[in-house]
Amino acid sequence: MQIVDYPEPGPPDVLTLADADVPRPGPEDVLIKVAAAGVNRPDCLQRRGMYPPPPGASPVLGLEVAGTVAACGDNVRDWQAGDTVCALLAGGGYSEYCVAPAGQCLPVPTGLSLQEAATLPETCFTVWTNLYDRAALQAHESLLVHGGASGIGTTAIQMARALGATVYATAGSDTKAQLCEQLGATLAVNYKREDFLQVLKERAGGVDVILDIVGGSHLEQNVKLLNPDGRLVTIGILGGAKGTLNLGLVLSKRLVITGSTLRARSPAEKQHIAAQLQQHVWPHIANGAIRPVVQAAFPLSEAAAAHTLLENNQASGKLVLIVDEKHASTRA
């Protein structure tokens, strides 16, 4: 099979096509014939040598795919050859075939193409576990999503709105802010033009939960904006790993500050998240309340172009690699 390889860490142009053996599924795994693979920032970090795969994971880039089950491990009962699935991976997605734990596979939602479905797992798993497992976001509460036009952001806005929360967002341009509002944000602030803390204090008073991909540079403002009993969930450090924290506000407001990563968590944990998604989120995708925002698709041979677009912050929503053009447009 063909894979996207990088002989050494470096810029996007180190990515190249290479030949590799088709992997074999373990007893609890499925082998997927990949139609499309999502592109995510952790892929770029891994390519640069800054985010190695966890022990035992495929060294090939790619954390999410959609395609057709080609074979099943001996202990797999929920899937069979020929099923169309999308799956969360610890690695291996930029390839013609990949292996995924059976519990990390989900059915392709009704009405979506395999190309669209390939962009769901990484963001949906991440948003669900952080907003609902960690922050316990409730339907009557308010949420601020930093980076609202990103893949994580567009998913978080739609998921939280579909489940009843009031959503605000920040974005880096007026066009991206407009996209956030089109997706359901009550207000999106262009942080390059306005002080999001001042604007949201005036418009909302405060928010109950913040989902933050920026990190250190936003920490002080986030703490000031949170309501009493608010929760700050940090899942990225694009703005640095360190910031100023007023512990007095943390105490007086009874705040919770937490964070997480997804890739190194156990298959059992990821299977639990998958079950929650299928129960609570997949119906909203099927009825159109949540839709993947896909800006562009690239053939597998042009993975470098996708990485360049993402790293230059020019992407809104998700980018996808087309591995099997014939089947990527197939709809569930």
The 8 nearest C-alpha neighbors of each residue, nearest first, counted from 0:
[[1, 19, 18, 95, 21, 20, 2, 96],
 [2, 0, 18, 17, 94, 95, 19, 16],
 [1, 3, 94, 17, 16, 93, 4, 18],
 [4, 2, 16, 15, 93, 17, 14, 94],
 [3, 5, 15, 14, 16, 17, 2, 6],
 [4, 6, 14, 7, 13, 15, 8, 46],
 [7, 5, 4, 13, 8, 14, 15, 9],
 [6, 8, 5, 9, 13, 46, 48, 47],
 [9, 7, 47, 48, 46, 5, 6, 13],
 [8, 10, 47, 13, 46, 7, 11, 48],
 [11, 9, 12, 13, 47, 8, 46, 14],
 [12, 10, 303, 13, 14, 306, 307, 9],
 [11, 13, 14, 10, 303, 15, 9, 304],
 [14, 12, 5, 11, 10, 9, 15, 6],
 [15, 13, 5, 12, 4, 303, 11, 3],
 [14, 16, 4, 3, 5, 13, 17, 300],
 [15, 17, 3, 2, 4, 300, 1, 14],
 [18, 16, 2, 1, 4, 3, 15, 19],
 [17, 19, 1, 0, 2, 16, 20, 3],
 [20, 18, 0, 1, 21, 17, 2, 22],
 [19, 21, 0, 22, 18, 1, 23, 96],
 [20, 22, 0, 96, 19, 23, 97, 95],
 [23, 21, 20, 97, 24, 98, 96, 30],
 [22, 24, 25, 21, 30, 98, 97, 29],
 [25, 23, 28, 30, 29, 72, 98, 22],
 [24, 26, 28, 72, 27, 23, 29, 73],
 [25, 27, 72, 73, 74, 28, 24, 75],
 [28, 26, 74, 72, 25, 75, 100, 101],
 [29, 27, 100, 101, 24, 25, 72, 99],
 [28, 30, 71, 99, 24, 101, 98, 70],
 [29, 31, 98, 70, 69, 24, 97, 68],
 [32, 30, 68, 69, 97, 67, 96, 33],
 [33, 31, 96, 67, 66, 69, 95, 68],
 [32, 34, 66, 95, 96, 31, 35, 65],
 [33, 35, 323, 66, 327, 322, 326, 65],
 [36, 34, 321, 322, 114, 320, 65, 33],
 [35, 37, 64, 320, 117, 319, 63, 92],
 [36, 38, 319, 118, 117, 63, 64, 318],
 [39, 37, 318, 319, 36, 61, 42, 320],
 [40, 38, 42, 41, 37, 43, 62, 318],
 [39, 41, 43, 42, 44, 38, 309, 310],
 [42, 40, 44, 43, 39, 45, 50, 62],
 [43, 41, 45, 40, 44, 39, 60, 46],
 [42, 44, 46, 40, 41, 45, 47, 306],
 [45, 43, 41, 47, 49, 50, 46, 42],
 [44, 46, 50, 48, 42, 47, 49, 43],
 [47, 45, 43, 44, 8, 48, 42, 9],
 [46, 48, 8, 9, 44, 45, 49, 43],
 [47, 49, 45, 8, 46, 50, 44, 51],
 [48, 50, 44, 45, 47, 51, 46, 43],
 [51, 49, 45, 44, 48, 52, 41, 47],
 [52, 50, 45, 49, 53, 48, 58, 44],
 [51, 53, 56, 58, 50, 54, 90, 89],
 [54, 52, 56, 263, 55, 51, 89, 262],
 [55, 53, 56, 52, 263, 57, 51, 58],
 [54, 56, 53, 57, 52, 58, 89, 90],
 [57, 55, 54, 53, 89, 90, 52, 58],
 [56, 58, 90, 91, 59, 55, 89, 52],
 [59, 57, 52, 90, 56, 60, 91, 51],
 [60, 58, 91, 57, 90, 61, 93, 4],
 [61, 59, 91, 90, 93, 42, 92, 58],
 [60, 62, 92, 93, 90, 91, 63, 42],
 [61, 63, 88, 90, 89, 92, 87, 121],
 [64, 62, 87, 37, 88, 86, 36, 120],
 [65, 63, 36, 117, 86, 85, 35, 92],
 [66, 64, 85, 117, 113, 35, 84, 34],
 [65, 67, 33, 34, 32, 83, 84, 31],
 [66, 68, 83, 32, 31, 82, 81, 69],
 [67, 69, 31, 80, 81, 82, 70, 30],
 [68, 70, 80, 31, 30, 32, 67, 81],
 [71, 69, 30, 80, 68, 29, 72, 79],
 [72, 70, 29, 75, 30, 28, 79, 73],
 [71, 73, 26, 28, 25, 27, 75, 74],
 [72, 74, 26, 75, 71, 27, 25, 76],
 [75, 73, 26, 27, 72, 76, 71, 28],
 [76, 74, 72, 27, 73, 77, 71, 78],
 [75, 77, 78, 74, 79, 73, 71, 101],
 [76, 78, 75, 79, 101, 102, 74, 104],
 [79, 77, 76, 75, 82, 80, 71, 101],
 [78, 80, 82, 81, 71, 68, 77, 70],
 [79, 81, 68, 69, 70, 82, 71, 78],
 [80, 82, 68, 67, 79, 69, 83, 70],
 [83, 81, 68, 67, 80, 79, 84, 78],
 [84, 82, 67, 66, 68, 107, 81, 106],
 [85, 83, 106, 107, 105, 65, 66, 104],
 [84, 86, 65, 105, 64, 104, 107, 117],
 [85, 87, 104, 64, 63, 103, 120, 105],
 [86, 88, 63, 120, 103, 62, 121, 104],
 [89, 87, 62, 90, 63, 99, 86, 91],
 [88, 90, 62, 262, 56, 52, 87, 57],
 [91, 89, 57, 61, 62, 88, 60, 59],
 [90, 92, 59, 57, 61, 60, 97, 93],
 [91, 93, 61, 94, 62, 36, 64, 63],
 [94, 92, 61, 3, 60, 2, 91, 36],
 [95, 93, 2, 96, 92, 1, 3, 91],
 [94, 96, 33, 0, 1, 32, 322, 2],
 [97, 95, 32, 33, 94, 31, 21, 30],
 [98, 96, 31, 91, 30, 92, 22, 94],
 [97, 99, 30, 29, 24, 31, 28, 22],
 [100, 98, 28, 29, 88, 101, 30, 97],
 [101, 99, 28, 102, 103, 27, 29, 98],
 [100, 102, 28, 103, 104, 29, 27, 99],
 [103, 101, 270, 100, 104, 273, 266, 269],
 [104, 102, 270, 101, 100, 87, 86, 273],
 [105, 103, 86, 101, 102, 85, 84, 87],
 [104, 106, 85, 84, 86, 107, 103, 273],
 [107, 105, 84, 108, 85, 83, 104, 82],
 [106, 108, 84, 85, 116, 331, 83, 105],
 [109, 107, 285, 111, 106, 110, 281, 331],
 [110, 108, 331, 285, 111, 107, 330, 284],
 [109, 111, 331, 330, 108, 285, 112, 107],
 [112, 110, 330, 109, 331, 108, 115, 116],
 [111, 113, 330, 329, 328, 115, 114, 116],
 [112, 114, 327, 116, 115, 65, 329, 117],
 [113, 115, 327, 112, 35, 117, 116, 328],
 [116, 114, 112, 113, 117, 118, 111, 291],
 [115, 117, 113, 118, 119, 114, 65, 107],
 [116, 118, 65, 64, 36, 37, 114, 115],
 [119, 117, 37, 116, 115, 120, 317, 319],
 [118, 120, 116, 117, 123, 122, 121, 291],
 [121, 119, 123, 87, 122, 124, 63, 86],
 [122, 120, 124, 123, 63, 119, 125, 87],
 [121, 123, 125, 151, 124, 120, 119, 126],
 [124, 122, 120, 126, 125, 119, 121, 127],
 [123, 125, 127, 121, 122, 126, 120, 128],
 [126, 124, 122, 123, 128, 127, 121, 129],
 [125, 127, 123, 129, 124, 128, 130, 155],
 [128, 126, 124, 131, 130, 129, 125, 123],
 [127, 129, 132, 125, 131, 126, 130, 124],
 [130, 128, 133, 126, 127, 132, 131, 134],
 [131, 129, 134, 127, 136, 126, 128, 133],
 [130, 132, 135, 136, 127, 134, 128, 133],
 [133, 131, 128, 135, 129, 134, 130, 127],
 [132, 134, 129, 135, 131, 130, 128, 257],
 [133, 135, 130, 136, 131, 230, 132, 129],
 [136, 134, 131, 132, 133, 130, 137, 129],
 [135, 137, 131, 134, 130, 140, 138, 208],
 [138, 136, 140, 139, 135, 164, 163, 131],
 [137, 139, 163, 164, 140, 162, 136, 159],
 [140, 138, 137, 164, 163, 141, 165, 136],
 [141, 139, 164, 137, 138, 207, 165, 136],
 [142, 140, 165, 206, 207, 164, 166, 208],
 [141, 143, 208, 166, 209, 206, 207, 167],
 [144, 142, 167, 209, 168, 166, 210, 208],
 [145, 143, 168, 210, 147, 209, 152, 167],
 [144, 146, 169, 211, 147, 168, 210, 212],
 [147, 145, 170, 148, 149, 152, 169, 144],
 [146, 148, 152, 168, 145, 144, 149, 170],
 [149, 147, 315, 152, 153, 175, 146, 316],
 [150, 148, 152, 316, 151, 315, 147, 146],
 [149, 151, 316, 317, 152, 153, 154, 122],
 [152, 150, 122, 154, 149, 153, 155, 126],
 [151, 153, 147, 149, 155, 154, 148, 150],
 [152, 154, 156, 148, 150, 155, 147, 151],
 [153, 155, 151, 152, 157, 156, 158, 150],
 [156, 154, 152, 158, 157, 153, 126, 159],
 [157, 155, 153, 159, 154, 158, 152, 160],
 [156, 158, 160, 154, 289, 155, 159, 161],
 [159, 157, 161, 155, 160, 156, 154, 162],
 [158, 160, 162, 164, 161, 156, 157, 155],
 [161, 159, 163, 157, 164, 162, 158, 156],
 [160, 162, 158, 159, 163, 157, 288, 283],
 [161, 163, 159, 160, 138, 164, 158, 137],
 [162, 164, 138, 160, 161, 159, 139, 165],
 [165, 163, 138, 160, 159, 140, 139, 141],
 [166, 164, 141, 142, 160, 140, 163, 185],
 [167, 165, 142, 184, 141, 185, 143, 164],
 [166, 168, 143, 184, 186, 185, 187, 142],
 [169, 167, 187, 144, 143, 147, 145, 188],
 [168, 170, 188, 145, 187, 146, 147, 189],
 [171, 169, 189, 146, 176, 147, 175, 172],
 [170, 172, 189, 191, 190, 175, 169, 173],
 [173, 171, 175, 174, 189, 170, 176, 191],
 [172, 174, 176, 175, 189, 177, 171, 170],
 [175, 173, 177, 172, 176, 178, 171, 170],
 [174, 176, 178, 172, 177, 173, 148, 170],
 [177, 175, 173, 187, 179, 170, 178, 174],
 [178, 176, 174, 180, 175, 179, 173, 181],
 [177, 179, 181, 175, 176, 180, 182, 174],
 [180, 178, 176, 182, 177, 181, 184, 147],
 [181, 179, 184, 177, 183, 182, 178, 187],
 [180, 182, 178, 179, 183, 177, 184, 176],
 [183, 181, 179, 180, 157, 184, 178, 156],
 [182, 184, 180, 181, 185, 157, 160, 156],
 [185, 183, 180, 166, 167, 186, 179, 182],
 [184, 186, 167, 166, 180, 183, 165, 187],
 [187, 185, 167, 184, 180, 168, 188, 166],
 [186, 188, 168, 176, 169, 167, 180, 179],
 [189, 187, 169, 190, 195, 176, 170, 168],
 [188, 190, 170, 171, 172, 191, 192, 169],
 [191, 189, 193, 192, 188, 195, 171, 194],
 [192, 190, 189, 171, 193, 172, 194, 170],
 [191, 193, 190, 189, 194, 172, 188, 171],
 [192, 194, 190, 195, 191, 189, 188, 198],
 [195, 193, 197, 196, 190, 198, 192, 191],
 [194, 196, 198, 197, 190, 199, 193, 188],
 [197, 195, 199, 194, 198, 200, 220, 224],
 [196, 198, 200, 194, 195, 199, 201, 193],
 [199, 197, 195, 201, 200, 196, 202, 194],
 [198, 200, 202, 203, 201, 196, 197, 195],
 [201, 199, 204, 197, 198, 203, 205, 202],
 [202, 200, 199, 198, 204, 203, 197, 196],
 [201, 203, 199, 200, 204, 198, 205, 197],
 [204, 202, 199, 205, 200, 201, 206, 198],
 [205, 203, 200, 201, 202, 199, 206, 224],
 [206, 204, 224, 226, 203, 225, 200, 199],
 [207, 205, 225, 141, 226, 208, 142, 224],
 [206, 208, 229, 141, 226, 225, 142, 140],
 [209, 207, 142, 230, 229, 206, 231, 143],
 [208, 210, 143, 231, 142, 144, 211, 232],
 [211, 209, 144, 232, 233, 143, 145, 231],
 [210, 212, 233, 145, 213, 209, 234, 232],
 [211, 213, 235, 234, 236, 214, 233, 145],
 [214, 212, 237, 238, 236, 211, 235, 217],
 [215, 213, 236, 238, 239, 217, 216, 235],
 [214, 216, 242, 241, 239, 240, 218, 217],
 [215, 217, 238, 218, 242, 214, 239, 213],
 [218, 216, 215, 220, 219, 214, 221, 213],
 [219, 217, 221, 215, 220, 242, 216, 214],
 [218, 220, 222, 221, 243, 244, 217, 223],
 [221, 219, 223, 222, 217, 218, 196, 224],
 [222, 220, 218, 224, 223, 219, 217, 225],
 [221, 223, 219, 224, 225, 220, 218, 248],
 [224, 222, 220, 221, 225, 219, 248, 196],
 [225, 223, 205, 221, 222, 220, 196, 206],
 [224, 226, 206, 229, 205, 222, 223, 207],
 [225, 227, 229, 205, 207, 206, 228, 224],
 [226, 228, 252, 229, 253, 225, 254, 207],
 [229, 227, 253, 254, 252, 226, 230, 255],
 [230, 228, 207, 254, 226, 225, 227, 208],
 [229, 231, 255, 208, 254, 256, 134, 207],
 [230, 232, 256, 209, 208, 257, 255, 233],
 [233, 231, 257, 258, 210, 209, 211, 256],
 [234, 232, 258, 211, 235, 212, 210, 257],
 [233, 235, 212, 258, 259, 211, 232, 260],
 [236, 234, 212, 213, 233, 237, 214, 211],
 [235, 237, 214, 213, 239, 238, 240, 212],
 [236, 238, 213, 239, 235, 214, 212, 240],
 [239, 237, 213, 216, 236, 214, 215, 240],
 [240, 238, 215, 236, 237, 241, 214, 216],
 [239, 241, 215, 236, 214, 242, 238, 237],
 [242, 240, 215, 239, 243, 214, 216, 218],
 [243, 241, 215, 218, 216, 244, 240, 219],
 [242, 244, 219, 218, 245, 241, 215, 216],
 [243, 245, 219, 246, 242, 218, 222, 249],
 [246, 244, 247, 248, 243, 249, 219, 222],
 [245, 247, 249, 248, 244, 250, 251, 222],
 [246, 248, 250, 245, 249, 251, 252, 244],
 [249, 247, 251, 250, 246, 245, 252, 222],
 [248, 250, 246, 254, 247, 252, 253, 251],
 [251, 249, 253, 247, 248, 252, 246, 254],
 [250, 252, 248, 253, 249, 247, 227, 254],
 [251, 253, 227, 254, 249, 250, 248, 228],
 [254, 252, 228, 250, 251, 249, 227, 255],
 [255, 253, 249, 228, 229, 252, 230, 256],
 [254, 256, 230, 231, 257, 229, 253, 228],
 [257, 255, 231, 230, 232, 254, 258, 233],
 [258, 256, 232, 231, 233, 255, 259, 230],
 [259, 257, 233, 232, 234, 256, 260, 129],
 [258, 260, 234, 261, 233, 257, 129, 232],
 [259, 261, 262, 234, 258, 263, 264, 125],
 [262, 260, 264, 263, 125, 259, 124, 269],
 [261, 263, 264, 89, 260, 53, 88, 52],
 [264, 262, 261, 53, 265, 260, 89, 52],
 [265, 263, 261, 262, 268, 266, 269, 260],
 [264, 266, 268, 267, 269, 263, 262, 270],
 [265, 267, 269, 268, 270, 264, 100, 102],
 [268, 266, 270, 265, 269, 271, 102, 264],
 [269, 267, 271, 265, 270, 266, 264, 272],
 [268, 270, 266, 272, 271, 267, 273, 103],
 [269, 271, 102, 273, 267, 103, 272, 268],
 [272, 270, 268, 274, 269, 273, 267, 275],
 [271, 273, 269, 275, 270, 274, 276, 124],
 [274, 272, 270, 276, 271, 275, 103, 269],
 [275, 273, 277, 271, 272, 276, 278, 270],
 [276, 274, 272, 278, 273, 277, 279, 271],
 [277, 275, 280, 273, 279, 278, 274, 281],
 [276, 278, 281, 274, 275, 279, 280, 273],
 [277, 279, 275, 276, 280, 274, 281, 282],
 [278, 280, 276, 277, 275, 281, 282, 283],
 [281, 279, 276, 283, 282, 277, 278, 284],
 [280, 282, 277, 284, 283, 276, 279, 285],
 [283, 281, 285, 284, 280, 286, 279, 278],
 [284, 282, 286, 288, 280, 281, 285, 289],
 [285, 283, 289, 281, 287, 282, 286, 288],
 [284, 286, 282, 109, 283, 108, 287, 281],
 [287, 285, 283, 284, 288, 282, 289, 109],
 [288, 286, 284, 289, 285, 290, 283, 282],
 [287, 289, 283, 286, 284, 161, 290, 157],
 [290, 288, 284, 287, 157, 283, 158, 291],
 [291, 289, 284, 287, 292, 288, 157, 154],
 [290, 292, 293, 115, 119, 289, 118, 154],
 [291, 293, 316, 317, 290, 294, 153, 150],
 [294, 292, 317, 316, 295, 318, 291, 115],
 [293, 295, 317, 318, 316, 315, 292, 314],
 [296, 294, 318, 293, 319, 297, 317, 305],
 [295, 297, 319, 320, 318, 321, 298, 294],
 [296, 298, 320, 321, 301, 319, 299, 295],
 [299, 297, 321, 300, 320, 301, 322, 296],
 [298, 300, 320, 301, 322, 302, 321, 297],
 [299, 301, 298, 302, 16, 15, 3, 297],
 [302, 300, 303, 299, 298, 304, 297, 305],
 [301, 303, 305, 304, 299, 300, 306, 297],
 [302, 304, 11, 306, 301, 305, 12, 14],
 [305, 303, 307, 302, 301, 306, 308, 11],
 [304, 306, 302, 308, 303, 307, 309, 318],
 [307, 305, 303, 309, 304, 308, 11, 310],
 [308, 306, 304, 310, 305, 309, 311, 303],
 [309, 307, 305, 311, 306, 313, 310, 314],
 [308, 310, 306, 312, 311, 307, 314, 313],
 [309, 311, 307, 312, 308, 306, 43, 313],
 [310, 312, 308, 313, 309, 307, 314, 306],
 [313, 311, 309, 310, 314, 308, 315, 307],
 [312, 314, 311, 308, 309, 315, 310, 307],
 [315, 313, 309, 312, 308, 316, 294, 317],
 [314, 316, 148, 149, 294, 317, 313, 150],
 [315, 317, 150, 292, 149, 293, 148, 153],
 [316, 318, 293, 150, 294, 292, 315, 118],
 [319, 317, 295, 38, 293, 296, 294, 37],
 [318, 320, 37, 296, 38, 36, 297, 321],
 [321, 319, 297, 36, 299, 298, 35, 296],
 [322, 320, 35, 298, 299, 323, 297, 324],
 [321, 323, 34, 35, 299, 320, 324, 95],
 [324, 322, 34, 325, 326, 321, 327, 35],
 [323, 325, 327, 326, 321, 322, 34, 328],
 [326, 324, 323, 327, 328, 329, 34, 322],
 [325, 327, 329, 328, 324, 323, 34, 113],
 [328, 326, 113, 114, 34, 324, 329, 323],
 [327, 329, 112, 326, 113, 114, 330, 325],
 [330, 328, 112, 326, 327, 113, 331, 325],
 [331, 329, 112, 111, 110, 328, 113, 109],
 [330, 109, 110, 111, 107, 112, 108, 329]]
